[in-house]
Amino acid sequence: MLKTILFIGLGSFTGGVLRFLMSRWLQHWVLGAFPLGTFVVNVLGCLAIGLFYGLFEQGNLMNPNLKMFLTVGLCGGFTTFSTFMNENFLLAKDENFFYMALYVMLSLLVGFFMLYVGHMITKLI
């Protein structure tokens, strides 16, 4: 278990650093307010987690520690959006469309609301 946690931690560190560097570099080239860096990172993270899970399903990458490093660690550190999208894909694949729609709506609405609440709390301090 400790070995798996270390693989996830190393992947998270790597993904987080890559997210920071890529987002910052891309945003440097944007003149407007559109968050291109975050958008590109999220989209690439979705592509990466799709590729990794596809390879694992085919049996091309069988090492469980490598799977944890690449998916939970690297993709999770790079962007949690990729995990969110993969979970929705799995719900759709299992034809759980109600739960997929509920998850998407609640994640966006509650997530935005909680961001707002957190921001408001800081104004009270």
trRosetta pair geometry for C-beta under 8 A, 3 or more apart (Angstrom, degrees):
i j d omega theta_ij theta_ji phi_ij phi_ji
1 4 5.7 -54 -153 34 34 112
1 5 6.5 34 151 -18 66 105
2 5 5.6 -53 -149 37 34 113
2 6 6.4 37 152 -21 66 104
3 6 5.8 -54 -152 34 31 112
3 7 6.6 32 150 -19 64 103
3 65 6.6 -54 137 -106 102 128
4 7 5.7 -53 -151 34 34 111
4 8 6.4 32 152 -16 66 105
4 64 7.4 -38 -106 128 110 103
4 65 6.2 -130 -104 -109 64 79
4 68 5.4 29 -160 70 87 177
5 8 5.7 -53 -147 38 33 111
5 9 6.1 35 153 -20 65 108
6 9 5.6 -52 -143 38 31 113
6 10 6.3 32 157 -19 65 105
7 10 5.9 -54 -147 36 29 110
7 11 6.3 27 154 -16 63 108
7 65 4.6 -172 -71 -170 166 89
7 66 7.7 -98 -167 -72 139 24
7 68 5.0 84 101 92 122 112
7 69 4.4 -83 173 -68 99 91
7 73 6.3 -117 136 -39 66 150
8 11 5.7 -58 -148 40 30 111
8 12 6.1 32 154 -22 66 107
8 68 5.1 -66 -68 159 87 105
8 69 6.9 -126 -79 -91 37 43
8 72 5.0 -34 -125 105 107 115
8 73 4.3 -161 -148 -72 44 98
8 76 7.7 1 -164 49 93 140
9 12 5.6 -52 -143 35 30 112
9 13 6.4 33 156 -20 63 104
9 73 6.9 -49 17 -123 14 113
10 13 5.8 -52 -149 34 30 113
10 14 6.4 28 153 -16 63 108
10 69 6.5 -21 78 -130 102 100
10 73 6.4 11 72 -167 59 147
11 14 5.7 -58 -147 40 31 110
11 15 6.0 28 157 -17 68 110
11 68 7.2 -172 6 127 148 63
11 69 4.1 165 -61 -165 126 56
11 70 6.5 -122 -131 -58 139 19
11 72 6.9 94 84 84 142 64
11 73 1.9 82 74 125 125 125
11 74 4.1 -80 -168 -40 99 66
11 75 7.9 -12 161 13 120 54
11 76 7.3 69 117 43 110 96
11 77 6.2 175 129 5 66 126
12 15 5.8 -56 -141 41 28 109
12 16 6.0 30 159 -20 64 109
12 72 7.9 -40 -61 130 95 70
12 73 4.8 -96 -35 -152 65 68
12 74 7.5 -111 -65 -65 31 25
12 76 6.0 -40 -100 90 88 101
12 77 3.6 150 -152 -68 48 120
13 16 6.0 -58 -146 36 25 110
13 17 6.4 21 158 -15 62 108
13 77 6.5 -68 3 -136 16 161
14 17 6.1 -59 -150 38 27 108
14 18 6.3 25 154 -17 64 110
14 73 7.3 47 41 145 102 105
14 74 5.7 -30 84 -109 112 83
14 77 6.5 109 65 81 55 149
15 18 5.6 -57 -145 40 31 111
15 19 6.2 35 155 -24 66 104
15 73 6.5 164 -8 141 124 60
15 74 4.4 146 -62 -163 111 41
15 75 6.4 -117 -118 -29 147 8
15 76 6.5 116 75 68 164 50
15 77 2.7 127 71 80 111 98
15 78 3.6 -93 -164 -40 101 71
15 79 7.7 -122 172 -3 116 50
16 19 5.6 -50 -146 32 30 113
16 20 6.5 30 155 -18 63 105
16 77 4.2 -80 -35 -179 76 104
16 78 7.3 -120 -58 -73 33 35
17 20 5.8 -54 -150 36 31 111
17 21 6.3 24 157 -13 66 110
17 77 8.0 7 10 148 61 126
18 21 6.0 -59 -143 42 29 106
18 22 5.8 20 164 -12 67 114
18 74 8.0 23 26 -161 141 84
18 77 7.8 90 38 111 97 103
18 78 5.7 -25 79 -108 115 96
19 22 6.3 -62 -139 43 22 103
19 23 5.8 19 165 -16 63 115
19 41 5.2 78 -137 -155 80 143
19 77 6.9 -149 -9 138 123 69
19 78 4.9 160 -60 -150 103 49
19 79 6.3 148 -107 -55 127 74
20 23 6.2 -60 -141 39 20 107
20 24 6.1 16 163 -16 60 115
21 24 6.0 -62 -146 39 24 108
21 25 6.2 21 160 -18 63 111
22 25 5.8 -57 -143 38 28 109
22 26 6.1 22 161 -13 65 110
22 37 6.8 152 122 -159 66 89
22 40 7.0 -128 150 101 112 114
22 41 5.7 136 96 -86 122 99
22 44 7.8 -75 152 46 160 154
23 26 6.1 -62 -146 41 26 105
23 27 6.0 22 160 -18 64 114
23 37 3.3 93 -159 157 62 119
23 38 5.7 40 -129 -65 120 55
23 40 7.7 172 -100 60 60 97
23 41 5.3 -29 -70 -34 94 138
24 27 5.9 -57 -141 38 25 109
24 28 6.7 41 154 -35 59 100
24 37 6.5 81 -35 -139 19 155
25 28 5.8 -47 -162 14 30 119
25 29 7.8 17 150 -11 57 102
25 37 7.4 134 57 -116 52 113
26 29 6.2 -65 -167 32 40 105
26 30 7.2 35 144 -23 70 107
26 36 5.3 -132 146 113 110 100
26 37 4.0 155 73 -96 107 74
26 40 5.4 -150 -135 34 172 145
26 41 8.0 -159 25 -36 145 88
27 30 5.5 -55 -152 27 46 114
27 35 7.2 -23 -103 -150 111 56
27 36 6.1 163 -93 60 57 88
27 37 3.8 -45 -43 -26 94 128
29 36 7.6 -74 74 81 89 150
30 34 6.1 -124 -166 68 139 84
30 36 4.6 168 -67 12 140 129
30 37 7.5 -119 -1 -26 132 84
34 39 7.4 -18 161 -12 94 142
35 38 4.3 -6 148 34 117 114
35 39 5.9 134 101 -24 76 92
36 39 5.5 -60 -144 40 31 114
36 40 6.0 28 162 -18 69 107
37 40 6.2 -58 -147 36 24 105
37 41 6.4 22 156 -16 62 110
38 41 5.7 -56 -145 39 31 112
38 42 6.2 32 157 -20 66 107
39 42 5.9 -58 -150 36 27 110
39 43 6.3 20 156 -14 64 109
40 43 5.8 -57 -144 40 30 108
40 44 6.0 27 158 -15 67 110
41 44 5.9 -58 -142 42 27 108
41 45 6.1 32 156 -23 63 109
41 78 6.5 -157 -175 168 98 85
41 79 5.3 151 139 -60 95 127
42 45 5.6 -54 -146 34 28 114
42 46 6.6 30 153 -20 62 103
42 79 5.0 176 -103 -164 55 157
42 81 4.1 -4 -141 71 100 156
42 82 7.2 -169 -158 -48 55 73
43 46 5.7 -51 -153 32 33 112
43 47 6.7 33 149 -17 64 103
44 47 5.5 -50 -149 36 37 113
44 48 6.2 38 153 -21 67 106
44 78 7.6 -93 99 159 99 133
44 79 7.9 120 71 6 76 138
45 48 5.6 -52 -144 37 31 112
45 49 6.3 25 160 -14 66 105
45 75 5.5 122 -162 -154 89 81
45 78 4.8 176 -100 110 109 113
45 79 3.6 -121 -31 47 169 121
45 81 5.9 104 80 70 135 91
45 82 3.5 -118 143 -48 98 122
46 49 6.2 -55 -142 38 27 103
46 50 6.3 30 156 -19 61 110
46 79 7.9 -52 -35 88 66 134
46 81 6.8 -57 -55 120 95 95
46 82 5.0 -158 -75 -113 45 77
46 85 4.8 -4 -118 67 107 161
46 86 7.8 -174 -135 -47 68 78
47 50 5.8 -63 -153 38 27 113
47 51 6.3 26 154 -18 65 108
48 51 5.7 -56 -148 36 30 110
48 52 6.2 27 157 -18 66 108
48 70 7.9 -142 161 177 103 93
48 74 7.5 -105 149 119 140 112
48 75 5.5 -174 102 -96 115 104
48 78 7.1 22 55 71 153 159
48 82 6.5 -29 63 -132 93 153
49 52 5.6 -51 -141 38 34 111
49 53 6.1 28 161 -13 67 107
49 71 6.0 87 -132 -133 87 80
49 75 4.5 94 -74 -145 99 159
49 82 4.1 141 -11 168 136 116
49 83 6.9 -165 -117 -71 163 46
49 85 7.3 135 68 73 135 103
49 86 5.0 -91 136 -58 133 130
50 53 6.3 -58 -141 42 25 102
50 54 6.0 28 157 -21 62 112
50 86 7.2 -162 -71 -94 63 93
50 89 7.7 139 -100 -62 94 174
51 54 5.7 -60 -147 38 26 114
51 55 6.3 24 157 -18 64 107
52 55 5.9 -57 -150 36 29 109
52 56 6.4 25 153 -17 64 107
52 61 7.4 -58 -157 56 68 153
52 67 7.4 135 167 -136 109 64
52 70 4.8 -179 -132 133 141 126
52 71 5.3 -175 118 -74 143 88
52 75 6.9 -128 20 -37 149 135
53 56 5.5 -53 -145 38 35 112
53 57 6.3 38 155 -22 67 104
53 71 6.7 81 -64 -103 84 130
53 86 6.5 139 -26 -140 153 126
54 57 5.8 -54 -148 34 30 111
54 58 6.5 24 155 -14 63 107
55 58 5.8 -59 -149 39 32 108
55 60 4.6 -78 -167 64 84 115
55 61 4.7 45 132 6 113 113
56 59 7.6 46 180 -71 32 24
56 60 7.6 -89 -72 51 23 73
56 61 5.4 -56 -83 70 65 97
56 62 7.7 131 -139 -92 68 36
56 67 5.6 73 -105 -112 138 116
56 71 7.9 -29 -23 -44 149 134
59 62 6.1 14 -164 -74 64 100
61 66 5.9 -118 178 107 109 132
61 67 6.7 143 124 -72 109 81
61 70 7.8 -4 151 18 156 155
63 66 3.9 70 84 8 111 112
63 67 6.7 -178 93 -13 58 81
64 67 5.4 -50 -149 33 37 116
64 68 6.5 35 154 -17 67 103
65 68 5.7 -52 -148 38 34 110
65 69 6.2 39 151 -22 65 106
66 69 5.5 -51 -145 36 33 115
66 70 6.1 21 160 -11 67 111
67 70 6.2 -63 -142 43 25 102
67 71 5.8 -8 173 8 66 117
68 71 6.7 -63 -122 50 20 89
68 72 5.1 -25 -158 35 63 119
68 73 6.2 66 142 -16 65 106
69 72 7.8 11 -34 55 7 80
69 73 4.8 -39 -152 42 36 141
69 74 6.2 42 148 -21 63 102
70 73 6.9 38 -3 56 12 94
70 74 5.1 -28 -142 31 36 127
70 75 6.7 39 152 -15 57 99
71 74 7.3 27 -20 49 12 86
71 75 5.4 -23 -151 29 37 126
71 76 7.3 54 138 -26 48 95
71 83 8.0 105 170 -93 83 89
72 75 7.4 21 -30 55 7 91
72 76 5.0 0 179 -15 40 138
72 83 7.9 59 -115 -95 52 126
73 76 6.0 -33 -97 41 4 107
73 77 6.1 -6 169 -9 51 113
74 77 6.1 -62 -144 40 20 104
74 78 6.0 18 158 -19 61 113
75 78 5.4 -54 -137 39 31 113
75 79 6.9 -50 -179 54 63 70
75 82 4.6 -100 179 91 110 146
75 83 6.7 136 123 -52 108 81
76 79 7.9 -110 -150 73 16 30
76 80 6.2 32 -152 -95 63 67
76 82 7.6 -117 -75 65 39 107
76 83 5.8 39 -99 -44 80 131
78 82 6.9 26 82 2 104 138
79 82 5.1 99 85 -10 97 95
80 83 5.3 -46 -163 36 59 114
80 84 6.2 66 139 -24 75 101
81 84 5.3 -52 -148 37 37 118
81 85 6.2 36 154 -18 68 104
82 85 5.8 -53 -146 38 31 109
82 86 6.3 32 154 -20 64 107
83 86 5.6 -54 -144 37 31 111
83 87 6.3 33 156 -20 65 104
84 87 6.0 -56 -150 34 26 110
84 88 6.6 23 152 -14 61 107
84 107 6.5 129 -147 -170 126 161
85 88 5.7 -57 -151 39 34 111
85 89 6.3 39 150 -23 66 104
86 89 5.4 -50 -147 34 34 116
86 90 6.4 35 154 -19 65 102
87 90 5.8 -51 -149 35 32 111
87 91 6.6 35 150 -19 63 103
87 103 7.0 -126 119 165 114 156
88 91 5.5 -50 -148 35 35 113
88 92 6.3 34 153 -17 66 104
88 100 5.2 94 -152 -147 78 95
88 103 6.2 -164 -91 92 87 130
88 104 6.3 61 -111 -66 135 99
89 92 5.7 -56 -149 39 31 110
89 93 6.1 36 151 -24 66 107
90 93 5.4 -48 -141 34 32 116
90 94 6.4 20 159 -7 64 107
91 94 6.1 -65 -149 47 28 101
91 96 4.3 -87 -166 74 80 108
91 97 7.5 138 140 -82 97 27
91 99 5.3 -132 -151 92 131 102
91 100 3.9 166 110 -74 130 93
91 103 6.7 169 -22 16 167 144
92 95 7.3 31 -176 -83 35 30
92 96 7.4 -92 -65 54 23 66
92 97 6.6 57 -114 -91 66 70
92 100 5.3 63 -60 -92 76 160
96 99 4.3 -19 155 39 110 115
96 100 5.9 128 101 -27 76 90
97 100 5.3 -51 -141 36 35 116
97 101 6.2 34 160 -17 67 104
98 101 6.1 -58 -151 38 27 106
98 102 6.2 25 152 -17 64 110
99 102 5.4 -53 -140 41 34 114
99 103 6.0 39 157 -24 66 106
100 103 5.8 -55 -147 35 26 112
100 104 6.4 25 156 -17 62 107
101 104 5.8 -55 -147 37 30 110
101 105 6.1 23 159 -12 66 110
102 105 6.1 -60 -143 42 27 105
102 106 5.9 18 163 -11 66 114
103 106 6.2 -58 -136 44 22 104
103 107 5.9 25 163 -23 61 113
104 107 6.0 -59 -145 35 22 111
104 108 6.4 11 162 -10 61 110
105 108 6.2 -64 -149 41 26 103
105 109 5.9 8 165 -4 67 117
106 109 6.1 -62 -132 49 26 100
106 110 5.1 8 178 0 69 120
107 110 6.7 -50 -115 48 14 96
107 111 5.4 17 170 -21 54 124
108 111 5.9 -56 -132 40 15 111
108 112 6.2 11 166 -14 57 110
109 112 6.2 -59 -147 37 23 104
109 113 6.2 21 155 -17 62 111
110 113 5.5 -55 -143 40 32 114
110 114 6.1 31 157 -20 67 107
111 114 5.9 -56 -145 37 26 107
111 115 6.5 31 153 -21 62 104
112 115 5.6 -51 -150 33 33 115
112 116 6.5 35 150 -19 64 104
113 116 5.6 -56 -154 36 32 113
113 117 6.3 33 150 -20 67 104
114 117 5.4 -47 -142 36 36 114
114 118 6.2 41 155 -20 65 103
115 118 5.8 -54 -151 36 29 112
115 119 6.4 29 151 -19 63 107
116 119 5.7 -57 -150 36 30 112
116 120 6.3 29 153 -18 66 107
117 120 5.7 -56 -147 38 31 111
117 121 6.3 37 153 -25 65 103
118 121 5.6 -49 -149 29 31 115
118 122 6.8 31 154 -19 62 101
119 122 6.0 -54 -158 30 33 111
119 123 7.1 32 147 -19 63 103
120 123 5.6 -53 -157 31 39 113
120 124 6.9 38 148 -20 66 103
121 124 5.7 -58 -156 32 37 112
121 125 6.8 38 150 -26 67 103
122 125 5.7 -49 -151 25 39 114
